[in-house]
Amino acid sequence: MGPVLAAVLQLLALIGALALVYVPVGNYMARVFSSNKHLRVEKWIYKGIGANPDAEMTWPAYLRGVLAFSAVSVLFLYLLQRLQGVLPGSLHFSAVNPAQSFNTAVSFVTNTNWQSYYGEQTMGHVVQTAGLAVQNFLSAAVGIAVAVALVRGFARSRTGELGNFWADLVRGTLRILLPGAAVAAIVLVACGAIQNFSGIHEVGQFMGGSQQWNGGAVASQEAIKELGTNGGGYFNANSAHPFENPTPFTNLFEIFLILVIPFSLTRTFGVMVGSVKQGYAILATMFTIWLGFVALMMWTEFAHHGAALQAAGGAMEGKETRFGVGGSSIFAVSTTLTSTGAVDSFHSSFTGLGGGIAMLSMMLGEIAPGGTGSGLYGILIMAVIAVFIAGLMVGRTPEYLGKKIGGREMKLAACYILITPALALVFTAASMALPTPPHSMLNSGAHGFSEVLYAFTSAANNNGSAFAGLNANTDWYNTMTGLAMLLGRFLPMIFVLALAGSLAEQKPVPATAGTLRTEKPLFTGLLVGAILIITGLTYFPALALGPLAEGLAS
């Protein structure tokens, strides 16, 4: 079997698996967030934190819950790293330095999981399991909660209430992420991923010196790392490491975990707003972009010029032979079109255009299908902009799901789509203009610029993957990427929740003959076009200086 055919068969198997679980998983999540009943363990948690799960919240109260919980999470994770040297199970690792502790705490709380450290040489078992793995669950649950609040804004009318943040957070964690990750961890262990708390031990000689590895609760962290679209690996090689991702099957299974919740949330959206066709329209938009980018990535990586590359079956530099070009291409697009950031190959070693596709995937706002929750609320913001554009074309007041899209709603949507590009481009420009930050680049010219642009695009969009050629473990990059992650996560959430509150207060507008049918293929095409055009206009100059220049020169 040729490598291209193998890649196509993997892609078809993945699509089939996602289609099989789409309806049951989407319906289940809709029931979770629509139920009035609380599990016994949930009641204990509510009592412990002093929350009333039945008290409805307006958008400012919901936002205060998100920000307060996230602030406490950042502080806890920061202190855990700073105290690592005196904690049991630290594997004799010392405390993490302040700048890196700040960066890592912000990274995992914002669902970015950017890593400027070697996991197996920096973090002990306690920090990995009680700190990083816990935040993998909680940060993903926060994203789902905000998405559900926006969906309620579309579904409700004449009220400013969006549900209860604490109830949404607990339910998302206990009823969705925890059982899903438990099943996934069992599958990974059965397929060869490790799960233990062993210490550091020597495994052999390597280039004249001893080679040492430490164990860890890898399978359980790998499961939620992918299911929650987190991405932070137990080892520096991330999902290219055989302890995390041992076989081609686990590679495809991990891609499935990355995509299953973001895609299925479109079904949840359709059920909660009372029209599954609306969910299918959003799903079609996500799927069209995802499939198109996978096809482009495979084409650039399989068809690259050169006798050596053609003899190897594609551009194999930086890729694992057990996954090949096909598995690596599907993984690269899936992880950058979501907020995952996990990697099973080094994106810096992709062809110039292939690296540009990975970068462009993040620049879209990671909405196809995006992160757990963040992908859904991101593409719904784009849907609001698309109906506004359609309204301008025909001279009507735009409407979406029976809600008028007026000046207030458009200002909030516009602020949302401007935040992450501004952060990525401003921080990149500062890093290139100042004298010290460019010293962190491994390469010069277009590829070196791409390393810096990729880093801040990844941070601002809460992705977390890296081009692997940039030394980001400096005070400048630890601090600046930390700020980009914080602002890129929580400023958009402010606009999302404010929009949800504005929509919930409206009364429904009856559909007329002139109403744009947003469940039709025409709207899907309009939405895809709006996403690509807005992203292209925003980022094309920067892409022309980096991956496009490199790709055309090769």
N, C-alpha and C positions, 0 to 999 in steps of 0.2 A: 504494500500500500504506500503510495506516494505521500509526502508531507502535506501537500495542498489538500488532497482528498481526506487525509486524517483530520486536518484542521476543520474542514467543512462538516465532517461527521460529528466532531466534538461540538461545533456550534449548533447543529441540529439537535443533538441530545440535550444540550443546555436549554435551548428554546422549548423543547418538549417537556422537560422537567418543570420549568417555570410556568408553562401553560397548565400543567396538571394541578399545581397547587394554588394557582391564582385565585380561583373562586373561593375554595374553602378557607384559605388563610385570610383573604380580604374580608370575607363575611365574619370570620371569627374576631378579627380586630374591630370591626364595626360593633359587634355585640359587646366586646369588652368596654368600649368607651360610651356605649349607650345604656348599659345596665345600671339599675338603681341598687343592686345588691352588693354587699361587701363581704369578702372572705374573712374568716376569723383572724388569720394572720395579718390581713390588712387592717382590721380594727385595732389589733395590738400596736401596729406601727403608727396609726393615726393618734392613738392615745399617748404613745411615747413621745411624739413630736408636738402634741397639743394642737392638732388640726381637726377641723370639722369637715369631713369629706362631702357633706351634703350642702354646704354653704356655697352658693354661686358667687363668682367673682366677675367684676368688670375688668376691662382690659388693663387699667393701671394696677389693680390688685394682682391680677395674674402675672403681669410683668414684674412686680415687686417680688413675688414668689420665685420666679425664674432667676432673677438677679441675686436675691439673698441666698438661695440655695447654691448657686454657682460660686458666689464669693466665698462661702464657707467651705465649699469643696476645694477651691484653689488654695485656701489657707491650710486646710488639713493635709493636702498632698504635698505642699511646700514643706511644712514642718516634718512630715514623715521622711522626706528625703534628707533634710538637714540633720535629722536625728538618727539616720541609718547606722552610723558607727557604733551606737550603743544599743541597738535593737538586736534581739535574738534572730537567728536565721539570716543574718546579713552577709554570710559567706566571707566575713572579714573585710568587706568593702567599707571604705571610709564614707563620711558624709558627702553628699553631692554639693558642689560649690554653689553659692547663692544665685548667680546668673543662670546657671543651667537648671537649678531647682525651680526657679521662677518660670523659665521657658517650658520645662516639662510639665509642671503643674497646670499652667495655662493650656498647654497643648492637649492634655488628656481631658480636661474639664470642658474644653470647647469642641470635643469630638474631632480634633485635628490629628493628634497623635504624631506630630512631627518629632523626630528623635535626632538630637545632636550629640548622641552618646552611643557607645557600644553596650547593648543591653546585657550581654553575658559578662561584661567586665565592670559594670557600674552599679547595677541594681541587684540587691539580694532578694531572697524569697519573700520577705515581709512586704517590701515596697512593691514588688511585682504583683503579689496576690491581693494584699489588703489595700494597696493604693491604686496601681495602674489598672488591674483587672476590674476592680469595683467601679472605677470611673468609666470603664468601657461600657458597663451596663447603664450607669446613671446619665452620662452625657447623651447616649442614644435615646434614653427615655425622655429626656428634656426636649430633644428635637421632635419626637413623636407627639409630645404634649402640645407644643406650640402649633404643629400642623393640625392637630385635632381642634384646637381653639379656633383656627382660621376656618376650618370646615364648618364648625358651629356658627361662625359669623355668617356664612352663606346660607346655612340651613334655618337659622332662627330669624325672627322679625319682631320689631317693636320692643326690643329689650337690649340692654347693654351687657347682659350676662353671657359669659363664655365657658362656663363650667368651673371646675375646681382644679387648680394646678396640682395640689398635693395628691388628690385622688388619681389624676391622669398619670402623674409620675410613678406612683406606687403600682397602679395597674399595668402600665407599660412594662415596668421592670418584672413584676412577679408573674403576670399572666401571659406575657408575650416573649420577652427576651430571655428570662431565666429558663423556662422549659425548652425553648428552641435551642439555646446554647447547650443545655445538658444533653439533648439528643445528638447534636452535632459533635460534641466532645467525645461521646461514645463511639461514633462513626470514625472519628479521626484516630482515636486510640486503637481501634480495631484494624486500622489501615497502616499503623506504624508510627504515629506521632507519640512522643514521650509524655508521660504524666507522672512526676515524682518530685521529691524534695531532696535529691541527693546533693552532696557537696561537690567541690571542685576535684577532679581526678585527671590523671595523666592518661592519655589514650595512645600515645606513641611519639615517635620522633618525626620532626618536620623541619627540613632545611637546616639540619645541624643542631636544632634545639628541641625541647619537649613541647608537645601540643597538649593543651589542657581544655577540658570542657566541663561545664557545670550543668546539672539537670534543672528541672523545674516543672511547675504545673503548666506545661506548654499547651497541651491539647485543649484544656478548658479555656485558657486565655486566647488561643487561636480561634476557637469557636465564636466567642463573643467579639473578638477583634474583627471578624468578617461579618457576622450576623448584624452587629451594631454599626457597620461601616466605620470602624475606628481606624485600624491599620497599623498600630504600633506593635512591632514584633518583639518576641522574647529575645531573639538574637539579632545581631547587626545585619545579617544577610536576609532577615525578614522571611517572607514566604518562599525564598529560594533555598532556605536551609532545610535539609532533609528531616531534622527533628520537628519542624513545623509543617512541612509539606512534602511528604516522602515519595509520592507516586503521581503519575498522570491522573489517576482517578481522584485523589485528594485535591489536586490542582483544580479540576473541573468542579468538584464539590465545593471548594472554597469560593469559586466564582459564583456558583449558585447561591451560597449563603450571602454573598455581597449584594446580590440583585433581588432576592426574594421579597424582603420587606418593602423596599422602595417601590418595586413594581406593584406589589399587592395592595399597597396603600391607595392606589388609584381606585381599586374596587371598594375599599373602605369609604373613600370619598363619595363615590357614586351611590352607595347604599345610604350613607348618612344624609345626603342632600335629596334623596328620594328619586334619583334617576341614574340607574347603572350605565345608561348610554353616555352620560357626561363623563363617567369614569373611564369608559372605553375610549372616548375621544382624547383624554389626557394620556391614557396608556399608549394609544397609537402614536401620539407625538413623541413620547419618551422612546418607544421601541424603534421608530423610524430613525431617530438620531443615533441611538445606540448601535443599531445594525449597520447604518451607513458608516459610522466611524470604525467599527470592527472591520468592515470590508476594506476601507481605505488603509487601515493599519496593516492588514494582511498583505495588501497589494504592495505597499512600500517596503515591507520587510522581506517578502518572498521574491520580488522582482528587481532587487537592487543589482546594479551592474557589477561586473567583476567575475573572473573565472573561479576564484576561490570561493566567493559567496554562492555562486551558482552550484558549485560542486558540493557545498555543504547543505544545499537545499534552502538557502536563504541567508539573511544577515544574522549569523549565530553569535557574533561577539556579544558578550554580556548576558547570554541566555543559557539556561540550564538545558543540557542535552535530553534529560528525561521529560521535559515539557515541549521543547522544540519551538519553532517560530510561531506555529498556530496557537498553541496553548498560551505562550507568552503574549501574543498579540491580543487575544481575547481578554486575558487578565489585565493587561496594561490599560486597555480602553475601559473596561468595567471598573477598575479601581480609580481612574481619573475622572470618569463621568459620574461617579458617586463621590462621597466625601471620605472614602476609605483610605487611600494612600498606601495600602499594602502593596508590595512588589514581589514578583517571582523572577524578575530580571532587572538589569540596570538600565533605566531609561536613558541615561547619558550615552549608552552604547548603541542605542537605536540609530537608524539612519537619520539624517538631518530632518527629513520630512516626517519620519515616524515620531521623533521626539517632539516635533511641532504639533502633531495630532494629539499626543498625550497632553501637551500644554494647552492646546485649544479646547480640549475636553473640559479642563478645569475652568477655563475662561468663560465657557457657556454659563457658568454659575452652578455647575454640577447638578443639573436638573433632569438628566436623562439616563437613569431614573433618579439620580441624586442620592443624598444620604437618607438615613432613617428619619423621616419627618421633614428634614430640610429640603429634600428633593421635591416633595409634594407642595410645601408652601412656596418654594421658589418658582415652580412652574405655574402655580395658580396666580402668582404675581404677574408672570409673563402673559397669562391668559387675560388678565385684566387689561394689560397694555395692548394686547392684540385686539380685543373688542373695542377699545378706545380708538385704535387706528381704523378699524372697520367703520366705526361711527363717523369719523371724520370723512371717510370716503363717500358715505351716502347722506351726510347731513342730518344724522339722528343723534339723540342722546344715547350713548352706549349703555347697554345693559348686559349683565352676566348673571345667570341663575336667578333671574327675577329681581336683581338689585341694580339700581342706577349707578353708573360709574361717573361721578361728578368731579369737580375740581379737587376736593379734599382727597378723594380716593386716588386720583392720578398723582397728586403731589407725594403721597405716601409711597405709591408704587415706583415713582421716578427716583425718590430718595433711596429706595431699596436697591434698585439696579445700578445706582451710581457709586454706592459705598465700596464694594469690593474692587472694582477697577481702579478707583482713586487710590485705595490703599496699596494695591499691587504696583501700580505705575509710579506713584510718588516715592515709595520705599526703594524701588529698583533704581530710580533716577538718583536718589540720595546716595545709594551704595556705589553707584558708578562714578559719581561726581567727587566724593570725598577721597582723600589720599589713601587711607588704610584699608577699607573694606575690599577693594579689588585684589588685595594680596591673598585673599582666601580662595580665589578662582584657580582651579587646576589648569584650565586652558585659557588661551587668549582669543581675541577676535570674536567672531559671531557665536562660537560655541561657549566661550566664557561668559558672554552677555546672556546667553540662554540659561546658563546655570543660575545666575542671579535672578533673572526674570521668573524662571520656574520656581525658585525658592519662595519668592514673595507672592506669586500667584497661588502656590500651594498653601501658604500660610493664611492669606486673606480669604481664600475660599474654603478654609478648614478641611483641606485634603490631607496633607501630611507627607505625601511622597516627595522624593528629591531626585535631582538629576545625578546625584552621587559623585559629582566632581567638585563640589563646593565644600570647603571646610567651614561649616556653620557653627562650630563650637568655639566661638569668640564672643567677647562681651557685646560687640556690636550686633552680630546676627542673633545671639540668644535674646537680647533685649528687643530688637526691632521686629523680629519674627513673632516674639511673644505679644508685642503690642498689636501687630497685624492680626494675629489670631483672636485676641480679645475683641478688638473693634469689629473684625470681620464676622464674628459670631453674634455678638449681642446688639450692635447697632441695627442690623437688619431685623432682628427679632422685635425690636421696639416698633419698627414700621409695620411689621406683619401683624402684631397684636393690636396696634392702633387701627389698622385697616379692618381687622376682624370686628373690633368694637363699633366702628362706623357702619359696617355692613349689617351687623346685628340690630342696630337701632332703626334701620329702614323698614318700611312696610313693603310687602311684595308688589312688584309691578307686573300686571297681567301681560302675557305675551300677545302680540298682535301680528298682523301679516308682515309688518316691517321689522320684526324682531329677528336678529341674527340667530340662526339655529346652531348653537355651539356644540351640539352633539354630532354634527355632520362632518364628512371628510373635508368639505371646503374649509371649515374652521381649523381642522387639524393642519391642513396645508398652510393656512394663514399663520398659525401659531409657530410651526416649524420655520417658516420664512422670517417671521419677526425675530425669533431667537437668533438665527444665523446672521441676519442683517445687523441687528443691534450689537452683537458680539464682534462682528467683523469691523464695523465702524469704530468701535471702541479700541480694539487691540491691534488692528492691522499694522500701524506704524511700528509698534514694538516687535511684532512677529516678523516684519520685514527686515529688521536689524539683526534678528537672531536666527531662528530655525529656517525661515525662508531663504535667507542669504546663504546659509550653510548648505541647505538642500540643493539650491540651484547651482552652487559652486562645485558640488561633488559629481 
